[in-house]
Amino acid sequence: MRRPAISYGWVVLASGFAIMLLGYAMRNTFSVFYPVIVFDFGWTRGGTALMYSLTLLSYGMFAPIAGRLADRFHPRYVLATGGLLVGGGIALCSLANSVWFFYFFYGIVVAIGLSLIGITPLISVLSHWFGSRRGGMLFGLLGAGFGVSLVSAPLFQWLISEYGWRMSYLQIGLAAIVLIVPLSLFLMRRSPQQQSLLDQQHQDRGHRLHAENGQTAATLDKHQWTVRDALSTRAFKLFLVAGFCNMGFSQQVVIAHQVYLLQDVGYDPMTAASMFSVFGVAFAIGNVSGLLSDRFGRVPFFVAGSLSIALSIMLLNVAPDPTSTMIPIVFASGTGWGLGVTPPAMFAAVADRFHGRNYGAIHGTLILAISVGGAIGPWLGGVLHDITGNYNTAFLIVQAVLVTGIVMVLLATRSSAMPKIHLHGD
């Protein structure tokens, strides 16, 4: 009886992975559609990149709400609604004739939909199945869905080449609805207690998981972290700054502009999109590497990932040869792995300290800080390119921001910055 019941948690995790992959693939269409939209309409890079910045900001602003919805309502309906919005928003982009159309449907509708199927509601659901001690595993595997979503770039480029960007948006959006909605409705469940397969034995298993994490039911009843409690601690504030820097600003500058950068130096669109796929594979490998933070600690992986990004960016000072893909492959691999390993390490570090039944809202607050940084990065990168004619200044700023994030995490994990209110009641 136990084996099939317990294993359903892995079905929920696999479904969450697939939903993450499909949902973030919709947002990451921007990097491939960006050059052709600029060319077709004759807009500036900064003005066009603002639609990507807007979707990141909208996503972050709605993330705390999405977290609360996942905490309080049945996840299957929350996720299915998100699938309808994200797919419908992308499909409607096929009708765009002005930048404001993109700003609304891609920048706001898609963002709200993505927040409802993103990592915040998914981790809120999965934490009930696996407990917080496996935070590195959960964040790593879900994050790998984001990384694998980037591998879709050559497919998007092929669709654009074959059918044009308008028909491609329509096909991609409808495909997202057809896949995400059934996955959400038929496979996602909040907790073992909501599965008829799970009986009192699995409730006992849940108590054992809490015991393994040093958290008894009585202790949890004594104090539950809220967003206000978390914001009152120095550690959480430092985590917010680090998220803004490394997982927001830096990550989104690289994601938004690397395809255009490679085209600028002479690579054809399909080659540039293929390098984005290399980036995605490395990103997924980085996410899976984050699983090891459960054993070896969160900080070493966060620092190693951030340094990998900064060092790989130095390759941009070497003029790439369009007849060779060696430098782009190394750049994409180094930045992809670094950007992949840092999120699960940080998310798990925050979950270690602030886990509880309100964690969805707390995680959503962290996502808001990350999204603010992510919103500024792509827009600023585009504006700096419009001014200077290259991305050198933008990527120098990225390196400085990465170092700042490392310092913030090191300070946040010092004992003097640890939360004064503990789940253990001590």
C-alpha positions in Angstrom: 0.0 0.0 0.0 2.7 2.5 0.8 4.8 2.3 -2.4 2.1 3.5 -4.9 0.8 6.2 -2.4 4.2 7.6 -1.6 5.2 7.6 -5.3 2.4 9.9 -6.2 4.5 12.8 -4.9 6.9 12.1 -7.7 4.0 12.3 -10.2 3.2 15.8 -8.7 6.9 16.7 -9.1 7.1 15.5 -12.7 3.9 17.4 -13.5 5.4 20.5 -11.9 8.6 20.1 -13.9 6.6 19.9 -17.1 4.4 22.9 -16.2 7.6 24.9 -15.4 9.1 24.0 -18.7 6.1 24.9 -20.8 5.3 28.1 -18.8 8.8 29.6 -18.8 9.3 28.6 -22.5 6.4 31.1 -23.2 8.2 33.9 -21.5 11.6 33.0 -22.9 10.2 33.3 -26.5 11.3 36.9 -26.2 15.0 36.3 -26.8 14.2 34.7 -30.2 11.4 37.0 -31.2 13.2 40.2 -30.0 15.5 40.7 -33.1 12.7 40.0 -35.7 10.2 42.3 -33.9 12.8 45.2 -33.8 13.6 44.6 -37.5 9.9 44.4 -38.5 8.7 47.5 -36.7 11.9 49.5 -36.6 11.7 50.1 -32.9 14.7 50.8 -30.6 16.2 47.9 -28.6 15.5 49.7 -25.3 11.9 50.4 -26.1 11.3 46.8 -27.3 13.2 45.2 -24.4 10.8 47.1 -22.1 8.1 44.6 -22.9 10.4 41.9 -21.4 11.1 44.1 -18.4 7.4 44.7 -17.9 6.6 41.0 -17.9 9.3 40.4 -15.3 8.0 43.2 -13.1 4.4 42.2 -13.4 5.3 38.6 -12.7 7.1 39.7 -9.5 4.3 41.9 -8.3 1.8 39.2 -8.7 4.0 36.4 -7.3 3.1 37.0 -3.6 -0.6 36.9 -4.5 0.0 33.7 -6.5 1.8 32.2 -3.4 -1.2 33.1 -1.2 -3.6 31.6 -3.7 -1.6 28.3 -3.8 -1.5 28.3 0.0 -5.3 28.7 0.3 -7.0 27.2 -2.7 -6.8 24.0 -4.7 -3.6 24.1 -6.8 -5.2 22.4 -9.9 -7.5 25.4 -10.5 -4.8 28.0 -9.8 -2.4 26.3 -12.2 -5.0 25.7 -14.9 -6.0 29.4 -14.8 -2.4 30.3 -15.2 -2.0 28.0 -18.2 -5.0 29.7 -19.9 -3.6 33.2 -19.3 0.0 32.5 -20.3 -1.0 30.6 -23.5 -3.7 33.0 -24.4 -1.5 36.0 -23.9 1.2 34.6 -26.2 -1.4 33.7 -28.8 -2.9 37.2 -28.8 0.6 38.7 -29.4 0.1 37.4 -33.0 -2.3 40.3 -33.5 0.1 43.0 -32.3 0.5 46.2 -34.4 1.9 48.5 -31.7 4.4 48.3 -28.8 1.5 48.9 -26.4 -0.2 45.7 -27.5 3.0 43.8 -26.6 3.2 45.7 -23.3 -0.3 44.6 -22.3 -0.5 41.0 -23.5 3.1 39.9 -23.2 4.1 42.3 -20.4 1.0 41.8 -18.1 -1.3 39.0 -19.2 1.5 36.5 -19.8 3.2 37.6 -16.6 0.1 37.0 -14.4 -0.5 33.7 -16.0 3.2 32.6 -15.4 3.1 33.7 -11.8 0.1 31.3 -11.3 2.1 28.3 -12.8 5.6 29.5 -11.7 7.9 28.3 -9.0 6.2 30.0 -6.2 2.8 28.1 -6.3 4.6 24.9 -7.4 7.1 24.9 -4.5 4.2 25.7 -2.1 2.5 22.5 -3.3 5.6 20.3 -3.4 6.8 21.3 0.1 3.7 19.4 1.5 4.8 16.3 -0.2 8.6 16.3 0.4 9.2 18.5 3.4 11.7 21.4 3.6 14.8 19.3 4.1 14.7 18.4 0.4 14.6 22.1 -0.6 17.7 21.8 -2.7 16.2 18.8 -4.6 12.9 20.5 -5.2 14.2 23.8 -6.3 16.9 22.1 -8.4 14.5 19.9 -10.3 11.8 22.5 -10.8 14.5 25.0 -11.9 15.8 22.5 -14.4 12.4 22.9 -16.0 13.2 26.5 -16.6 16.6 25.6 -18.0 15.2 23.0 -20.4 12.6 25.6 -21.6 15.5 27.5 -23.1 16.3 24.6 -25.3 13.1 25.4 -27.3 14.9 28.4 -28.9 15.8 26.6 -32.1 12.2 25.4 -32.5 10.9 28.9 -32.1 13.5 30.2 -34.6 12.4 27.5 -37.1 8.8 28.4 -36.7 9.6 32.0 -37.3 11.6 31.1 -40.4 8.8 28.9 -41.7 5.6 30.7 -40.7 6.6 34.2 -39.6 6.5 35.6 -36.1 2.7 36.1 -36.0 1.7 32.6 -36.8 4.5 31.3 -34.5 3.1 33.2 -31.6 -0.4 31.8 -32.3 0.8 28.2 -32.6 3.0 28.4 -29.5 0.3 30.0 -27.3 -2.4 27.4 -28.3 0.1 24.5 -27.7 0.8 25.9 -24.2 -3.0 25.9 -23.3 -3.5 22.4 -24.7 -0.6 21.0 -22.6 -0.6 23.0 -19.3 -4.3 22.9 -18.5 -4.8 19.1 -18.6 -1.6 18.6 -16.6 -2.8 21.0 -14.0 -6.4 19.6 -13.7 -5.7 15.9 -13.8 -2.3 15.4 -12.0 -1.6 18.2 -9.5 -2.6 17.7 -5.9 -1.8 19.8 -2.9 -0.8 17.3 -0.3 -0.9 13.5 0.5 -3.9 14.1 2.7 -5.9 15.0 -0.4 -5.1 11.8 -2.1 -7.5 8.8 -1.5 -4.4 6.6 -1.9 -2.9 8.0 1.2 -4.1 6.9 4.6 -2.9 7.4 8.2 0.4 5.8 7.4 1.3 8.7 5.2 0.2 11.3 7.8 2.7 9.5 10.1 5.3 9.9 7.3 4.5 13.6 7.2 5.2 13.8 11.0 8.5 12.0 10.5 9.5 14.5 7.9 8.8 17.3 10.3 10.8 15.5 13.0 13.7 15.1 10.6 13.7 18.8 10.1 13.7 19.5 13.8 10.1 20.9 13.6 7.4 19.3 15.6 3.7 20.1 15.2 3.7 21.8 18.5 6.6 24.0 17.6 4.9 24.9 14.3 1.8 25.9 16.1 3.8 28.1 18.5 5.2 30.2 15.7 4.5 30.4 12.0 6.6 32.7 9.8 4.7 35.5 8.0 6.0 37.9 5.4 6.0 40.6 8.0 8.1 38.5 10.4 10.6 37.7 7.6 10.9 41.3 6.6 11.7 42.2 10.1 14.9 40.2 10.0 18.3 41.4 8.6 18.9 38.0 6.9 15.7 38.2 4.7 16.5 41.8 3.7 20.0 40.7 2.6 18.5 37.8 0.7 16.2 40.2 -1.1 19.1 42.3 -2.2 21.1 39.3 -3.4 18.1 38.0 -5.3 17.7 41.4 -7.0 21.3 41.3 -8.0 22.2 37.8 -9.1 18.9 36.1 -9.9 17.1 39.2 -11.2 19.3 41.8 -12.8 22.2 39.6 -13.9 20.2 36.6 -15.1 17.8 38.6 -17.2 20.4 40.7 -18.9 22.1 37.5 -20.1 18.8 35.8 -21.1 17.3 38.8 -22.9 20.3 40.0 -24.9 22.6 37.0 -25.6 20.9 36.0 -28.9 21.0 39.5 -30.2 24.6 39.9 -29.1 25.7 36.9 -31.1 23.8 38.1 -34.1 25.6 41.5 -33.7 29.0 39.9 -34.0 28.1 38.0 -37.2 26.4 34.7 -36.2 23.3 33.7 -38.2 20.0 33.6 -36.3 19.8 29.8 -36.1 23.3 29.5 -34.7 22.6 32.2 -32.1 19.4 30.4 -31.1 21.3 27.1 -30.9 23.8 28.7 -28.5 20.8 29.8 -26.4 19.9 26.1 -26.3 23.5 25.3 -25.0 22.9 27.9 -22.4 19.6 26.2 -21.5 21.2 22.8 -21.1 23.9 24.2 -18.9 21.3 26.0 -16.9 19.4 22.8 -16.3 22.7 21.0 -15.3 23.3 23.9 -12.9 19.8 23.4 -11.4 20.4 19.7 -10.9 23.8 20.5 -9.3 21.9 22.5 -6.7 20.6 19.3 -5.3 24.0 18.8 -3.7 23.5 21.9 -1.6 21.3 19.7 0.6 24.5 17.9 1.6 27.3 20.4 1.2 25.6 23.7 2.1 23.9 26.5 0.2 26.5 29.2 0.2 29.4 27.4 -1.6 27.1 26.7 -4.6 25.7 30.2 -4.7 29.2 31.7 -4.7 30.6 29.2 -7.3 27.7 29.9 -9.6 28.0 33.6 -9.4 31.8 33.5 -10.0 31.2 31.2 -13.0 28.9 33.8 -14.6 31.3 36.7 -13.9 34.3 34.8 -15.3 32.4 33.6 -18.4 31.3 37.2 -19.2 35.0 38.1 -19.5 35.0 36.1 -22.7 32.9 38.8 -24.3 36.1 40.9 -24.3 37.5 38.4 -26.8 36.1 39.2 -30.3 34.2 36.1 -31.3 35.0 34.6 -34.8 31.7 33.9 -36.6 33.3 31.0 -38.3 33.9 29.3 -34.9 31.4 28.5 -32.1 34.0 27.8 -29.4 33.8 31.1 -27.5 30.0 31.3 -27.6 29.7 27.6 -26.4 32.1 28.3 -23.4 30.3 31.6 -22.6 26.8 29.9 -22.8 28.0 26.9 -20.7 29.6 29.0 -18.0 26.9 31.5 -17.6 24.2 28.9 -18.0 25.6 26.6 -15.3 26.2 29.6 -12.9 22.7 31.1 -13.4 21.2 27.6 -13.0 22.9 26.6 -9.7 22.4 29.9 -7.9 18.6 29.9 -7.7 18.1 26.5 -6.0 20.9 27.3 -3.6 19.4 30.6 -2.6 15.7 29.5 -2.5 16.7 26.5 -0.3 18.7 28.8 2.0 15.6 31.0 2.4 13.3 28.0 2.9 15.7 26.6 5.5 15.0 29.6 7.6 11.5 30.7 6.8 9.6 27.4 6.0 6.0 27.0 7.1 2.5 27.1 5.9 2.9 30.8 4.8 6.0 30.0 2.8 4.2 30.6 -0.5 3.8 34.3 0.3 7.3 34.6 1.7 8.7 33.0 -1.5 6.5 35.3 -3.5 8.1 38.3 -1.8 11.5 37.1 -2.7 10.4 36.6 -6.3 9.1 40.2 -6.3 12.6 41.5 -5.4 14.2 39.2 -8.1 11.7 40.4 -10.7 12.4 44.1 -10.0 16.0 43.5 -10.7 15.0 41.4 -13.7 12.8 44.2 -15.0 15.6 46.8 -14.8 18.3 44.6 -16.4 16.9 44.0 -19.9 15.7 47.5 -20.3 19.0 49.0 -19.2 20.9 46.7 -21.4 18.9 47.7 -24.4 19.2 51.4 -23.6 23.0 51.2 -23.1 23.3 49.4 -26.4 21.3 52.2 -28.1 23.7 54.7 -26.6 27.0 53.0 -27.0 26.4 50.6 -29.9 27.5 47.6 -27.9 26.8 45.6 -24.8 30.2 46.1 -23.1 29.0 48.6 -20.4 25.9 46.5 -19.7 27.9 43.3 -19.0 30.5 45.2 -16.9 27.6 46.3 -14.7 26.4 42.7 -14.5 29.8 41.6 -13.2 29.8 44.3 -10.5 26.2 43.3 -9.5 27.2 39.7 -9.2 29.9 40.5 -6.7 27.5 42.5 -4.7 25.1 39.6 -4.5 27.8 37.3 -3.2 28.6 39.7 -0.4 24.9 39.9 0.5 24.5 36.2 0.8 27.7 35.8 2.9 26.4 38.5 5.2 22.9 37.0 5.3 24.2 33.6 6.4 26.3 34.9 9.2 25.0 34.0 12.6 24.5 37.7 13.5 22.1 38.1 10.6 20.1 34.9 11.4 16.4 35.4 12.2 15.7 36.0 15.9 12.4 34.2 15.7 12.9 30.5 15.2 10.5 27.7 14.3 12.1 25.8 17.2 11.0 28.4 19.7 14.5 28.9 21.1 
